[in-house]
Amino acid sequence: MDLVRLGPDLAADGHDPEALWRRSPWAGTPDDHVNVALAGLAGRAWRDGRRPDLPDIPHLRAMQRSQALHLLRWLESRRPASEAATAVTA
């Protein structure tokens, strides 16, 4: 889970989290399990990123919105091409 949680930060710095995941000891984890974790983290980051700013941590919400975006992009990249094409035309 730590590598999944680190993924959006890696992506924000220009790294491909999927490529790093596939080279990790956890590469054999069922895709559905990873996808559920990505979706859950993305939802939390999306929700938190839209909460009111905190005066003592002025950039927190922007970081959370960025994490949500990178998590959703990673999740989308994991979809088989046939599912992605169906989603676009549906």
N, CA, C and O atoms as a MOPAC input file, in Angstrom:
PM7 MOZYME 1SCF
protein

 N      0.82300 1    -1.19400 1     0.00000 1
 C      0.00000 1     0.00000 1     0.00000 1
 C      0.86500 1     1.25500 1     0.00000 1
 O      0.46800 1     2.28000 1    -0.55400 1
 N      2.04100 1     1.18300 1     0.61500 1
 C      2.89300 1     2.36200 1     0.66700 1
 C      3.27100 1     2.85100 1    -0.73000 1
 O      3.27600 1     4.05500 1    -0.98800 1
 N      3.58700 1     1.91800 1    -1.63200 1
 C      3.96500 1     2.31400 1    -2.98200 1
 C      2.77100 1     2.88200 1    -3.74300 1
 O      2.92100 1     3.82600 1    -4.51900 1
 N      1.59400 1     2.31300 1    -3.52600 1
 C      0.38400 1     2.86500 1    -4.15400 1
 C      0.15100 1     4.27600 1    -3.63700 1
 O     -0.18100 1     5.17200 1    -4.41200 1
 N      0.31700 1     4.47700 1    -2.36800 1
 C      0.11100 1     5.80000 1    -1.75900 1
 C      1.14900 1     6.80900 1    -2.24500 1
 O      0.85900 1     8.00000 1    -2.35600 1
 N      2.35400 1     6.33100 1    -2.53200 1
 C      3.42700 1     7.19100 1    -3.00900 1
 C      3.27800 1     7.51400 1    -4.49700 1
 O      3.85900 1     8.48600 1    -4.98000 1
 N      2.50900 1     6.71300 1    -5.22200 1
 C      2.36700 1     6.84900 1    -6.67100 1
 C      2.04800 1     8.24100 1    -7.18200 1
 O      2.71100 1     8.70100 1    -8.11200 1
 N      1.04700 1     8.94800 1    -6.61200 1
 C      0.74000 1    10.26500 1    -7.15600 1
 C      1.87000 1    11.27800 1    -6.95600 1
 O      2.04500 1    12.18400 1    -7.77100 1
 N      2.61900 1    11.12500 1    -5.89600 1
 C      3.76100 1    12.01800 1    -5.67600 1
 C      4.86200 1    11.74100 1    -6.69600 1
 O      5.50700 1    12.66400 1    -7.19300 1
 N      5.07000 1    10.45700 1    -7.00200 1
 C      6.04400 1    10.09400 1    -8.02900 1
 C      5.60700 1    10.64100 1    -9.38400 1
 O      6.41700 1    11.17900 1   -10.13800 1
 N      4.31100 1    10.49600 1    -9.68500 1
 C      3.78700 1    10.99300 1   -10.96300 1
 C      3.92600 1    12.50800 1   -11.06300 1
 O      4.24100 1    13.03700 1   -12.12900 1
 N      3.69700 1    13.19200 1    -9.97100 1
 C      3.82300 1    14.65800 1    -9.96900 1
 C      5.25400 1    15.09400 1   -10.27300 1
 O      5.48200 1    16.20100 1   -10.76100 1
 N      6.21300 1    14.22200 1    -9.98300 1
 C      7.62000 1    14.51800 1   -10.25800 1
 C      8.09000 1    13.91500 1   -11.58300 1
 O      9.28900 1    13.86400 1   -11.85400 1
 N      7.13800 1    13.45900 1   -12.41000 1
 C      7.47200 1    12.98200 1   -13.74100 1
 C      7.77100 1    11.50500 1   -13.87100 1
 O      8.19000 1    11.05900 1   -14.94000 1
 N      7.57100 1    10.73800 1   -12.82200 1
 C      7.81600 1     9.29500 1   -12.88100 1
 C      6.53400 1     8.55800 1   -13.22900 1
 O      5.43500 1     9.05400 1   -12.98300 1
 N      6.68100 1     7.38300 1   -13.79700 1
 C      5.53600 1     6.54200 1   -14.13200 1
 C      5.28600 1     5.58200 1   -12.96800 1
 O      6.04600 1     4.63100 1   -12.78400 1
 N      4.22900 1     5.81600 1   -12.17800 1
 C      4.00600 1     4.95300 1   -11.02200 1
 C      3.72600 1     3.50100 1   -11.41200 1
 O      4.08100 1     2.58200 1   -10.67400 1
 N      3.09800 1     3.29400 1   -12.55800 1
 C      2.81000 1     1.92000 1   -12.99300 1
 C      4.09300 1     1.16300 1   -13.29800 1
 O      4.22900 1    -0.00400 1   -12.93200 1
 N      5.03400 1     1.81900 1   -13.96400 1
 C      6.30500 1     1.16600 1   -14.26700 1
 C      7.04500 1     0.80100 1   -12.98000 1
 O      7.61900 1    -0.28200 1   -12.87300 1
 N      7.02800 1     1.70200 1   -12.01700 1
 C      7.67000 1     1.40300 1   -10.73100 1
 C      6.94500 1     0.27700 1   -10.01600 1
 O      7.58100 1    -0.58700 1    -9.41300 1
 N      5.61700 1     0.27800 1   -10.07900 1
 C      4.82000 1    -0.77600 1    -9.45000 1
 C      5.16900 1    -2.12700 1   -10.05700 1
 O      5.35600 1    -3.10300 1    -9.33000 1
 N      5.25700 1    -2.19200 1   -11.37100 1
 C      5.51200 1    -3.46100 1   -12.06300 1
 C      6.90100 1    -4.02000 1   -11.75900 1
 O      7.13600 1    -5.21600 1   -11.93500 1
 N      7.81800 1    -3.17300 1   -11.30800 1
 C      9.16200 1    -3.63900 1   -10.93700 1
 C      9.29300 1    -3.89700 1    -9.43800 1
 O     10.36000 1    -4.29400 1    -8.96900 1
 N      8.23400 1    -3.67900 1    -8.69600 1
 C      8.30600 1    -3.81700 1    -7.24000 1
 C      8.00200 1    -5.25100 1    -6.80700 1
 O      7.51100 1    -6.05200 1    -7.60200 1
 N      8.29400 1    -5.57300 1    -5.55100 1
 C      7.94800 1    -6.90400 1    -5.02900 1
 C      6.44200 1    -7.16600 1    -5.00300 1
 O      6.02100 1    -8.31500 1    -4.86900 1
 N      5.62900 1    -6.12100 1    -5.13000 1
 C      4.18000 1    -6.26800 1    -5.06100 1
 C      3.53400 1    -6.37600 1    -6.43600 1
 O      2.31000 1    -6.32700 1    -6.54800 1
 N      4.33600 1    -6.52000 1    -7.47200 1
 C      3.82300 1    -6.54200 1    -8.84400 1
 C      2.79100 1    -7.64900 1    -9.06900 1
 O      1.94700 1    -7.53000 1    -9.95900 1
 N      2.84500 1    -8.70900 1    -8.28700 1
 C      1.90800 1    -9.81500 1    -8.45800 1
 C      0.56400 1    -9.61800 1    -7.77900 1
 O     -0.29800 1   -10.49300 1    -7.85500 1
 N      0.37200 1    -8.49800 1    -7.12600 1
 C     -0.90300 1    -8.21300 1    -6.46800 1
 C     -2.00600 1    -8.15700 1    -7.53000 1
 O     -1.81700 1    -7.54200 1    -8.57900 1
 N     -3.14500 1    -8.78600 1    -7.27100 1
 C     -4.22600 1    -8.73500 1    -8.26800 1
 C     -4.58500 1    -7.29400 1    -8.64000 1
 O     -4.70800 1    -6.42400 1    -7.77700 1
 N     -4.74900 1    -7.06800 1    -9.93400 1
 C     -5.04600 1    -5.72100 1   -10.42600 1
 C     -6.26200 1    -5.11600 1    -9.74000 1
 O     -6.27100 1    -3.92700 1    -9.42000 1
 N     -7.28200 1    -5.92600 1    -9.51500 1
 C     -8.49300 1    -5.38800 1    -8.86900 1
 C     -8.18500 1    -4.82100 1    -7.48900 1
 O     -8.76400 1    -3.80900 1    -7.09200 1
 N     -7.28900 1    -5.45600 1    -6.76400 1
 C     -6.94000 1    -4.97200 1    -5.42600 1
 C     -6.23900 1    -3.61300 1    -5.51600 1
 O     -6.52300 1    -2.70000 1    -4.74100 1
 N     -5.32900 1    -3.50200 1    -6.46600 1
 C     -4.61800 1    -2.23400 1    -6.64400 1
 C     -5.59400 1    -1.15500 1    -7.09700 1
 O     -5.54400 1    -0.02500 1    -6.61100 1
 N     -6.47600 1    -1.49800 1    -8.02200 1
 C     -7.43300 1    -0.52000 1    -8.54500 1
 C     -8.37200 1    -0.01100 1    -7.46500 1
 O     -8.70800 1     1.17300 1    -7.44300 1
 N     -8.79500 1    -0.88700 1    -6.57600 1
 C     -9.66300 1    -0.46100 1    -5.47100 1
 C     -8.91600 1     0.52300 1    -4.56800 1
 O     -9.48000 1     1.52800 1    -4.13400 1
 N     -7.65700 1     0.23100 1    -4.29300 1
 C     -6.86200 1     1.14600 1    -3.46400 1
 C     -6.69400 1     2.49600 1    -4.16000 1
 O     -6.82600 1     3.54300 1    -3.52700 1
 N     -6.40500 1     2.47000 1    -5.45700 1
 C     -6.25900 1     3.72300 1    -6.20100 1
 C     -7.55500 1     4.52700 1    -6.18500 1
 O     -7.53300 1     5.74000 1    -5.97500 1
 N     -8.67400 1     3.85900 1    -6.40600 1
 C     -9.96400 1     4.55900 1    -6.42100 1
 C    -10.28400 1     5.15200 1    -5.05700 1
 O    -10.75600 1     6.28500 1    -4.96500 1
 N    -10.03200 1     4.40200 1    -4.00900 1
 C    -10.30400 1     4.90200 1    -2.66800 1
 C     -9.43900 1     6.09700 1    -2.31200 1
 O     -9.92500 1     7.08300 1    -1.75800 1
 N     -8.15200 1     6.00600 1    -2.63200 1
 C     -7.25700 1     7.12800 1    -2.36100 1
 C     -7.62000 1     8.34400 1    -3.20200 1
 O     -7.55500 1     9.47400 1    -2.71900 1
 N     -8.00100 1     8.12200 1    -4.45500 1
 C     -8.39200 1     9.23600 1    -5.32200 1
 C     -9.63700 1     9.92700 1    -4.78000 1
 O     -9.71600 1    11.15600 1    -4.76500 1
 N    -10.60400 1     9.13900 1    -4.33900 1
 C    -11.82100 1     9.72300 1    -3.77900 1
 C    -11.55000 1    10.55200 1    -2.54500 1
 O    -12.10700 1    11.63700 1    -2.37400 1
 N    -10.70200 1    10.04300 1    -1.69700 1
 C    -10.36000 1    10.79700 1    -0.48100 1
 C     -9.62500 1    12.08600 1    -0.82100 1
 O     -9.92800 1    13.14200 1    -0.26600 1
 N     -8.65700 1    12.00200 1    -1.73200 1
 C     -7.89400 1    13.18800 1    -2.11700 1
 C     -8.80300 1    14.20600 1    -2.80500 1
 O     -8.67000 1    15.41000 1    -2.58300 1
 N     -9.72200 1    13.72600 1    -3.63600 1
 C    -10.67000 1    14.61000 1    -4.32600 1
 C    -11.53800 1    15.34700 1    -3.31500 1
 O    -11.70700 1    16.56500 1    -3.38800 1
 N    -12.09000 1    14.57900 1    -2.36200 1
 C    -12.93600 1    15.17600 1    -1.32900 1
 C    -12.16000 1    16.18400 1    -0.48600 1
 O    -12.60300 1    17.31600 1    -0.29500 1
 N    -11.01500 1    15.77000 1     0.00800 1
 C    -10.23600 1    16.64600 1     0.88600 1
 C     -9.72600 1    17.87400 1     0.14300 1
 O     -9.63500 1    18.95500 1     0.72500 1
 N     -9.39400 1    17.72100 1    -1.13000 1
 C     -8.88700 1    18.83800 1    -1.90100 1
 C     -9.90600 1    19.93200 1    -2.14600 1
 O     -9.54900 1    21.04400 1    -2.53600 1
 N    -11.16000 1    19.62500 1    -1.92200 1
 C    -12.21400 1    20.61500 1    -2.11400 1
 C    -12.74500 1    21.20100 1    -0.80900 1
 O    -13.69600 1    21.98300 1    -0.79600 1
 N    -12.12200 1    20.81300 1     0.25300 1
 C    -12.48200 1    21.41600 1     1.54700 1
 C    -11.87200 1    22.81300 1     1.63600 1
 O    -10.98200 1    23.15600 1     0.85800 1
 N    -12.34900 1    23.61100 1     2.57600 1
 C    -11.78100 1    24.96100 1     2.72500 1
 C    -10.28300 1    24.91200 1     3.04100 1
 O     -9.79400 1    24.00100 1     3.70900 1
 N     -9.57900 1    25.92100 1     2.53700 1
 C     -8.14200 1    26.02000 1     2.81300 1
 C     -7.89200 1    26.15400 1     4.30900 1
 O     -8.72200 1    26.67600 1     5.05400 1
 N     -6.74700 1    25.67800 1     4.71800 1
 C     -6.31100 1    25.81300 1     6.10800 1
 C     -5.27800 1    26.93300 1     6.16700 1
 O     -4.27500 1    26.87800 1     5.45700 1
 N     -5.50000 1    27.93300 1     6.98700 1
 C     -4.58300 1    29.08500 1     7.01500 1
 C     -3.13400 1    28.70700 1     7.32500 1
 O     -2.20600 1    29.32300 1     6.80100 1
 N     -2.94300 1    27.70700 1     8.16400 1
 C     -1.58100 1    27.33500 1     8.55200 1
 C     -0.89700 1    26.42800 1     7.53200 1
 O      0.31600 1    26.22900 1     7.59600 1
 N     -1.66500 1    25.87700 1     6.59200 1
 C     -1.10600 1    24.98900 1     5.56600 1
 C     -1.69100 1    25.42700 1     4.21500 1
 O     -2.57100 1    24.75400 1     3.67800 1
 N     -1.21300 1    26.53500 1     3.67300 1
 C     -1.87300 1    27.15100 1     2.52600 1
 C     -1.87200 1    26.32000 1     1.23800 1
 O     -2.74400 1    26.52800 1     0.39400 1
 N     -0.94700 1    25.40500 1     1.05600 1
 C     -0.85900 1    24.66100 1    -0.20200 1
 C     -1.39100 1    23.23000 1    -0.09100 1
 O     -1.31300 1    22.46900 1    -1.05500 1
 N     -1.91800 1    22.86400 1     1.05000 1
 C     -2.38800 1    21.50200 1     1.26800 1
 C     -3.48100 1    21.10200 1     0.28600 1
 O     -3.39500 1    20.03700 1    -0.32400 1
 N     -4.49700 1    21.92400 1     0.12300 1
 C     -5.63200 1    21.55500 1    -0.72700 1
 C     -5.21600 1    21.41900 1    -2.18900 1
 O     -5.70000 1    20.52900 1    -2.88700 1
 N     -4.33500 1    22.28000 1    -2.65500 1
 C     -3.84000 1    22.16700 1    -4.02800 1
 C     -3.06600 1    20.86400 1    -4.21300 1
 O     -3.19000 1    20.21400 1    -5.25100 1
 N     -2.27100 1    20.47700 1    -3.21800 1
 C     -1.54000 1    19.22200 1    -3.28700 1
 C     -2.50400 1    18.05000 1    -3.32900 1
 O     -2.29000 1    17.10300 1    -4.08600 1
 N     -3.56400 1    18.09600 1    -2.52700 1
 C     -4.54300 1    17.00800 1    -2.51600 1
 C     -5.26400 1    16.90800 1    -3.86100 1
 O     -5.52300 1    15.80600 1    -4.34400 1
 N     -5.58600 1    18.04100 1    -4.46000 1
 C     -6.21500 1    18.01200 1    -5.78700 1
 C     -5.26500 1    17.42800 1    -6.82800 1
 O     -5.68700 1    16.67600 1    -7.70700 1
 N     -3.99600 1    17.77000 1    -6.72800 1
 C     -3.00000 1    17.21300 1    -7.64100 1
 C     -2.87200 1    15.70600 1    -7.45100 1
 O     -2.79200 1    14.95800 1    -8.42500 1
 N     -2.85300 1    15.26400 1    -6.19900 1
 C     -2.78400 1    13.82800 1    -5.93000 1
 C     -3.99400 1    13.10700 1    -6.51500 1
 O     -3.85200 1    12.03600 1    -7.10600 1
 N     -5.17200 1    13.68000 1    -6.35600 1
 C     -6.38100 1    13.06300 1    -6.89900 1
 C     -6.25900 1    12.90800 1    -8.40600 1
 O     -6.58000 1    11.85200 1    -8.95000 1
 N     -5.80100 1    13.94400 1    -9.07700 1
 C     -5.65600 1    13.90200 1   -10.52100 1
 C     -4.68600 1    12.80500 1   -10.94800 1
 O     -4.97400 1    12.03900 1   -11.86800 1
 N     -3.53100 1    12.72900 1   -10.27800 1
 C     -2.54100 1    11.71200 1   -10.62800 1
 C     -3.02900 1    10.30200 1   -10.30900 1
 O     -2.74500 1     9.36600 1   -11.05600 1
 N     -3.75100 1    10.14300 1    -9.22200 1
 C     -4.32200 1     8.83400 1    -8.90000 1
 C     -5.34400 1     8.41400 1    -9.94700 1
 O     -5.35300 1     7.25800 1   -10.36900 1
 N     -6.19900 1     9.32800 1   -10.37100 1
 C     -7.20000 1     9.00700 1   -11.38800 1
 C     -6.54100 1     8.69400 1   -12.73200 1
 O     -6.98400 1     7.79700 1   -13.44900 1
 N     -5.49300 1     9.42600 1   -13.07000 1
 C     -4.77100 1     9.13300 1   -14.31700 1
 C     -4.13400 1     7.75100 1   -14.26100 1
 O     -4.18200 1     7.00000 1   -15.23500 1
 N     -3.53700 1     7.41500 1   -13.11800 1
 C     -2.91600 1     6.10000 1   -12.97100 1
 C     -3.99400 1     5.01900 1   -13.08500 1
 O     -3.81100 1     4.02500 1   -13.78800 1
 N     -5.09700 1     5.21700 1   -12.40300 1
 C     -6.18500 1     4.24400 1   -12.46900 1
 C     -6.67400 1     4.09000 1   -13.90600 1
 O     -6.88200 1     2.96700 1   -14.36500 1
 N     -6.85600 1     5.17600 1   -14.60800 1
 C     -7.30600 1     5.12200 1   -16.00400 1
 C     -6.30600 1     4.37400 1   -16.87400 1
 O     -6.70100 1     3.63200 1   -17.77300 1
 N     -5.01400 1     4.56300 1   -16.61700 1
 C     -3.99000 1     3.89200 1   -17.42600 1
 C     -3.99400 1     2.38100 1   -17.22000 1
 O     -3.47100 1     1.64400 1   -18.05500 1
 N     -4.56900 1     1.91800 1   -16.13400 1
 C     -4.61600 1     0.48900 1   -15.83200 1
 C     -5.79000 1    -0.21100 1   -16.50000 1
 O     -5.85500 1    -1.44000 1   -16.49400 1
 N     -6.71000 1     0.53900 1   -17.07300 1
 C     -7.87600 1    -0.06400 1   -17.73300 1
 C     -7.44900 1    -0.69500 1   -19.04900 1
 O     -6.66400 1    -0.10700 1   -19.79300 1
 N     -7.95700 1    -1.88000 1   -19.34200 1
 C     -7.66300 1    -2.47700 1   -20.65100 1
 C     -8.14700 1    -1.54600 1   -21.76800 1
 O     -9.13700 1    -0.83300 1   -21.60500 1
 N     -7.45200 1    -1.55900 1   -22.87900 1
 C     -7.78700 1    -0.66900 1   -24.00200 1
 C     -9.23600 1    -0.84600 1   -24.44200 1
 O     -9.88600 1     0.13400 1   -24.80600 1
 N     -9.75100 1    -2.05700 1   -24.41800 1
 C    -11.14000 1    -2.28800 1   -24.85200 1
 C    -12.12600 1    -1.59500 1   -23.92700 1
 O    -13.13400 1    -1.06300 1   -24.39200 1
 N    -11.85500 1    -1.59100 1   -22.61700 1
 C    -12.74700 1    -0.90500 1   -21.66600 1
 C    -12.64000 1     0.59900 1   -21.82200 1
 O    -13.64900 1     1.30200 1   -21.75500 1
 N    -11.43900 1     1.10100 1   -22.02700 1
 C    -11.25300 1     2.54400 1   -22.17100 1
 C    -11.98100 1     3.05400 1   -23.41100 1
 O    -12.59700 1     4.11900 1   -23.37800 1
 N    -11.90900 1     2.29000 1   -24.51300 1
 C    -12.59200 1     2.69900 1   -25.74300 1
 C    -14.09800 1     2.69200 1   -25.55400 1
 O    -14.79600 1     3.56500 1   -26.07000 1
 N    -14.59900 1     1.71400 1   -24.82000 1
 C    -16.04300 1     1.64100 1   -24.55100 1
 C    -16.49200 1     2.81400 1   -23.70900 1
 O    -17.55600 1     3.38000 1   -23.95400 1
 N    -15.69300 1     3.18900 1   -22.71400 1
 C    -16.04900 1     4.29400 1   -21.83100 1
 C    -16.12500 1     5.60600 1   -22.60000 1
 O    -16.97200 1     6.45000 1   -22.30700 1
 N    -15.25300 1     5.78300 1   -23.57600 1
 C    -15.23000 1     7.02600 1   -24.34000 1
 C    -16.43800 1     7.11600 1   -25.25400 1
 O    -16.98700 1     8.20100 1   -25.44300 1
 N    -16.86100 1     5.99700 1   -25.82300 1
 C    -17.97900 1     6.02500 1   -26.76100 1
 C    -19.32200 1     5.89300 1   -26.08700 1
 O    -20.35000 1     6.15100 1   -26.71400 1
 N    -19.34700 1     5.49800 1   -24.82400 1
 C    -20.61800 1     5.29000 1   -24.13000 1
 C    -21.26300 1     6.60200 1   -23.72700 1
 O    -22.34100 1     6.60300 1   -23.13200 1

